Amino acid sequence: MIARLFSVVEPFILLLLGTVALATLLPPRGAWATGLAYAADAGIVLLFFLHGAKLSREAIVAGALGWRLHAAVLAATFALFPLLGLLVSRAASGPVAAGLMFLTLLPSTVQSSIAFTSVARGNVAAAVCSASFSNLAGIVVTPVLATLLMRSATGSGGGFPLGSAEAIVGQLLAPFVAGHLLRPLVGGFVARRKGLVSAVDRGSILLVVYTAFGAAVAQGLWHRVSGGDLALVMALCAALLAAVLLATWGAGRALGFERADRVVLVFCGSKKSLASGVPMAGVLFPAAQLGQVILPLMIFHQIQLIACAVIARRWSERAARAA
């Protein structure tokens, strides 16, 4: 069993843990920290530009045809999750509580949702559309939900101040729209160089995590977050994921979806995007809180990958036996 768990842990998770360890031992300071902060901002802009260039108009049109499934995924992502977030965030306090609430407001993942849907023999085309719609909607919906829910839910100052609207537009929305509008010119280049998109995707996350955790460590992060706090966050993240997995599978049956579409609802509706969440947190929250805020998201990300990998393999085996 232990060997099986290690087999589903992808190298990026190890890089993420290594980045946290590096930030703990050697946090950036002074001019080095300032330079890295500018580099992280540039990485976020480039990341959303490339995501905009990747999304085709055809995918939007084709995806709209399966509106019942996509509506169910969006409801799980932006309604069910935030309602559960209002509950779990009350079990913690301060920036950690804000982080728990924040992770429930994020869009779904793209790559892992599609990959797990494929492994489980689900409707891959629908997963592509649902995950793309979720990320597209998240650029607008996540900041709006943060405005409405976070301050009252957590009692912290990590809401959505008006000044963050400019940062959201400048660093996230404008690059995304620009990339999509320039798709006729750069779309082919981006499509041929998927490795470049993946490198920017993961590199920007690692850079933001290093700068965020480094700044938090320099300000005493590990003196404010105890081992008991970490255990609590892990338990809450596991409970949150289990609740959504059960709810999405039950909703798929209740709505009469075929098995292939129920798989899409489970995997696209139960995940939260680290790729979108870390850059958004960097825009929405002050640097002093950022390390604690993204801690729940990083823990949830690892739990969801391991749990969904095991589930996808079991469903694949069942489908093979049934065939």
C-alpha positions in Angstrom: 0.0 0.0 0.0 2.8 2.4 0.9 4.6 1.7 -2.4 1.3 2.3 -4.3 0.9 5.7 -2.6 4.5 6.7 -3.6 3.8 5.7 -7.1 1.0 8.3 -7.5 3.1 11.2 -6.1 4.3 13.1 -9.1 7.7 14.8 -9.1 6.1 18.2 -9.0 4.9 17.5 -5.5 8.4 16.7 -4.4 9.6 19.9 -6.0 6.9 21.8 -4.1 7.9 20.3 -0.8 11.6 21.0 -1.6 10.7 24.6 -2.4 9.0 24.9 1.0 12.1 23.4 2.7 14.4 25.8 0.8 12.3 28.8 1.8 12.4 27.6 5.4 16.2 27.2 5.4 17.1 30.1 3.1 14.3 32.6 2.9 15.0 35.5 0.4 15.9 38.8 2.1 16.5 42.4 1.0 17.1 43.2 -2.7 17.0 39.5 -3.5 13.5 39.2 -2.1 12.4 42.3 -4.0 13.8 40.9 -7.3 12.1 37.6 -6.8 8.8 39.3 -6.1 9.0 41.2 -9.4 9.9 37.9 -11.2 7.0 36.2 -9.6 4.6 38.9 -10.8 6.1 38.6 -14.4 5.6 34.8 -14.2 2.0 35.2 -13.2 1.4 37.6 -16.2 3.1 35.2 -18.6 1.2 32.2 -17.2 -2.3 33.7 -17.7 -1.3 35.0 -21.2 -0.4 31.4 -22.2 -3.6 30.0 -20.8 -5.6 32.6 -22.8 -3.7 31.6 -25.9 -4.4 27.9 -25.3 -8.2 28.2 -25.0 -9.9 27.9 -28.4 -13.3 29.3 -29.4 -14.2 25.9 -30.7 -13.7 24.4 -27.2 -16.1 27.0 -25.8 -18.8 26.3 -28.4 -18.4 22.5 -28.2 -18.5 22.6 -24.4 -21.6 24.7 -24.3 -23.6 21.8 -25.8 -23.2 19.7 -22.6 -24.6 22.5 -20.4 -26.2 20.3 -17.7 -22.9 18.6 -16.9 -20.9 21.8 -17.0 -23.5 23.6 -14.8 -23.2 20.8 -12.3 -19.4 21.1 -12.2 -19.6 24.9 -11.8 -22.2 24.4 -9.0 -19.9 22.0 -7.1 -16.9 24.3 -7.6 -18.4 27.7 -6.9 -21.4 26.9 -4.7 -21.0 23.6 -2.8 -17.3 24.1 -2.0 -17.8 27.7 -0.6 -20.7 26.5 1.5 -18.5 23.8 3.0 -15.7 26.4 3.3 -17.9 28.5 5.6 -18.1 25.6 7.9 -14.5 24.3 7.9 -12.9 27.8 8.1 -14.5 28.3 11.5 -12.5 25.5 12.9 -9.3 27.5 12.5 -8.3 31.2 13.0 -6.4 34.0 11.3 -4.7 33.6 8.0 -5.0 29.8 8.1 -8.8 30.2 8.3 -8.6 32.6 5.4 -6.6 30.0 3.5 -9.2 27.3 4.1 -11.9 29.6 2.9 -9.9 30.8 0.0 -9.1 27.3 -1.4 -12.9 26.6 -1.6 -13.4 29.6 -3.9 -10.9 28.5 -6.5 -11.6 27.0 -9.9 -11.0 23.3 -10.8 -7.7 22.0 -12.0 -7.2 21.3 -15.8 -4.5 18.8 -16.3 -5.1 16.4 -13.5 -8.9 16.5 -13.9 -8.6 15.5 -17.5 -5.9 12.9 -16.7 -7.9 11.2 -14.0 -11.1 11.3 -16.1 -9.1 9.5 -18.9 -7.7 6.9 -16.5 -11.2 6.2 -15.1 -12.6 5.9 -18.6 -14.8 8.9 -18.4 -15.9 11.5 -20.9 -12.6 13.1 -21.7 -14.0 15.7 -24.1 -16.5 16.9 -21.5 -13.7 17.1 -18.9 -11.7 19.3 -21.1 -14.6 21.7 -21.6 -15.7 21.6 -17.9 -12.2 22.3 -16.6 -11.6 25.0 -19.1 -14.9 26.7 -18.2 -14.2 26.5 -14.6 -10.8 28.2 -14.9 -12.2 30.8 -17.2 -15.0 31.6 -14.8 -12.6 31.5 -11.8 -10.8 34.6 -13.1 -14.0 36.7 -12.3 -15.9 34.5 -9.9 -13.1 33.8 -7.3 -12.4 37.5 -6.6 -16.2 38.2 -6.4 -16.7 35.4 -3.9 -13.7 36.5 -1.9 -15.4 39.9 -1.7 -18.7 38.5 -0.5 -17.6 35.7 1.8 -14.1 35.9 3.1 -14.2 38.8 5.6 -17.4 37.7 7.2 -16.5 34.0 7.2 -13.0 34.2 8.7 -13.1 37.5 10.5 -9.6 38.3 9.1 -8.4 41.1 7.1 -7.7 39.0 4.0 -10.8 39.9 2.1 -10.8 41.6 -1.3 -9.8 45.2 -0.9 -10.7 47.6 -3.8 -7.1 48.0 -4.7 -6.8 44.3 -5.5 -9.3 44.8 -8.4 -6.6 46.6 -10.4 -4.1 43.9 -9.7 -6.6 41.2 -10.7 -7.3 43.0 -14.0 -3.7 43.8 -14.7 -2.0 40.5 -13.7 -4.7 38.0 -14.5 -7.6 39.1 -16.6 -5.8 41.4 -19.1 -3.0 38.9 -19.9 -5.6 36.1 -20.3 -7.8 38.2 -22.7 -4.7 39.4 -24.6 -3.5 35.8 -25.0 -6.9 34.8 -26.3 -7.1 37.7 -28.7 -3.6 37.0 -30.0 -4.4 33.2 -30.4 -4.4 33.5 -34.2 -0.8 34.7 -34.0 0.6 32.7 -31.1 -1.8 29.8 -30.7 0.2 27.5 -33.0 3.5 28.3 -31.3 1.9 27.6 -27.8 0.3 24.4 -29.1 3.6 23.1 -30.5 5.5 23.9 -27.3 3.4 22.3 -24.6 6.6 21.8 -22.5 7.0 25.6 -22.4 3.5 26.1 -21.0 4.1 23.4 -18.5 7.4 24.9 -17.5 5.9 28.4 -17.0 2.9 26.9 -15.2 5.0 25.0 -12.7 7.9 27.4 -12.5 5.6 30.3 -11.7 4.0 28.3 -8.9 7.4 27.3 -7.4 8.6 30.9 -7.6 5.5 32.3 -5.9 5.6 29.6 -3.3 9.3 30.3 -2.6 8.8 34.0 -2.3 5.6 33.7 -0.2 6.9 31.1 2.2 10.3 32.8 2.4 8.6 36.1 3.4 6.4 34.2 5.9 9.3 32.3 7.4 11.3 35.6 7.8 8.3 36.9 9.7 8.0 33.9 12.0 5.6 31.6 10.1 6.6 28.4 11.9 6.4 30.1 15.2 2.7 30.9 14.5 1.8 27.6 12.9 2.3 24.7 15.2 2.3 20.9 14.6 -1.3 20.8 15.9 -2.3 23.5 13.4 -0.8 21.5 10.5 -2.6 18.3 11.7 -5.9 20.2 12.0 -5.5 21.6 8.4 -4.8 18.2 7.0 -7.8 16.7 8.7 -10.1 19.5 7.5 -8.8 19.3 4.0 -9.3 15.5 3.9 -12.8 15.9 5.3 -13.6 18.6 2.8 -12.4 16.4 -0.1 -14.3 13.4 1.1 -17.5 15.3 1.4 -17.3 16.8 -2.1 -16.4 13.4 -3.7 -19.4 11.8 -2.1 -21.7 14.7 -3.0 -20.6 14.9 -6.7 -21.0 11.2 -7.2 -24.4 11.2 -5.6 -25.4 14.3 -7.6 -24.4 12.6 -10.8 -26.7 9.6 -10.1 -29.5 11.9 -9.0 -29.3 14.0 -12.2 -29.3 10.8 -14.3 -25.9 11.3 -15.9 -24.3 8.3 -17.6 -21.2 6.8 -15.9 -18.8 8.6 -18.2 -20.3 12.0 -17.3 -20.5 11.1 -13.6 -16.7 10.5 -13.7 -16.3 14.1 -15.1 -18.5 15.6 -12.4 -16.5 13.8 -9.6 -13.0 14.7 -10.9 -13.7 18.2 -12.3 -16.0 19.2 -9.4 -13.9 18.0 -6.5 -10.6 19.6 -7.3 -9.0 23.0 -6.7 -6.3 24.5 -8.8 -2.9 25.2 -7.3 -1.9 26.8 -10.6 -4.6 29.4 -10.4 -4.8 29.6 -6.6 -1.2 30.6 -5.8 -1.0 33.5 -8.3 -4.5 34.7 -7.2 -3.5 34.6 -3.5 -0.4 36.6 -4.4 -2.7 39.3 -5.7 -5.4 39.2 -3.1 -3.5 38.9 0.1 -0.7 40.9 1.7 2.7 39.4 1.8 2.7 39.0 5.5 -0.3 36.6 5.3 0.5 34.8 2.1 2.5 31.9 3.4 -0.2 30.9 5.9 -3.0 31.5 3.4 -1.6 29.1 0.7 -0.6 26.4 3.2 -4.1 24.8 3.2 -4.2 24.9 -0.6 -0.9 23.1 -0.9 -2.0 20.5 1.6 -5.3 20.0 -0.2 -3.6 19.8 -3.6 -1.5 16.9 -2.5 -4.4 15.1 -0.8 -6.6 15.4 -3.9 -3.9 14.1 -6.2 -3.3 11.0 -4.1 -6.9 10.3 -3.4 -8.1 10.8 -7.0 -5.3 8.8 -8.4 -6.3 5.8 -6.3 -10.0 6.3 -7.2 -9.3 6.6 -10.9 -7.3 3.4 -10.9 -10.0 1.5 -9.1 -12.7 2.8 -11.5 -10.6 1.9 -14.5 -10.2 -1.7 -13.2 -13.9 -2.0 -12.6 -14.7 -0.6 -16.1 -12.2 -3.1 -17.6 -13.9 -6.0 -15.8 -17.3 -4.8 -16.9 -16.2 -4.6 -20.5 
